[in-house]
Amino acid sequence: MKQVLFFGGIILLVVAAMLVSRSALFRGITRDGFTNYYLENAGGAKDSYSGIGPFDGVRLTCPGGESSWKCNTPNEPLNGPAFKPGPDALFMFKNNQCKPECCPSSYSCDGGCVCTSPDQRSVIAHRGGNRTQPEDSL
């Protein structure tokens, strides 16, 4: 009698394990869900672009001709010597002023925006010497 109960319990455990392994709960945990992903349906760059609004292609005309995408490029003096790249000089803006008058700027600080010099903007536009010609004077 004990042997029949033992084998019955084993069979019951095997059947239960098979049911759990085939259940939707177990499959939901182990499947990633990317079954219908094909590269043809992926997003990416298109061959041609069309305008999406009335401001496409608009370029600013600034009074000094400094830049075609922003007009505010104040040339504030530095608070110390100019930045010289080197192994111990990694922060380019350590001697720059920080004012709200320099906004909009690509770099912000606790007092507003970082006032960059023309030389610093040129270094950034040339990617630190890793680019030959800037596309736009920044």
Secondary structure, DSSP 4 states (H G I P E B T S, - for coil): -HHHHHHHHHHHHHHHHHHHHHSHHHHHHH--S-TT--GGG-----S-----STTTT-----TT---SS------PPPSSSPP--BTTB--TTTT--EEGGG-S-S-EETTEEE---HHHHHHHHTGGGT-SS-SS--
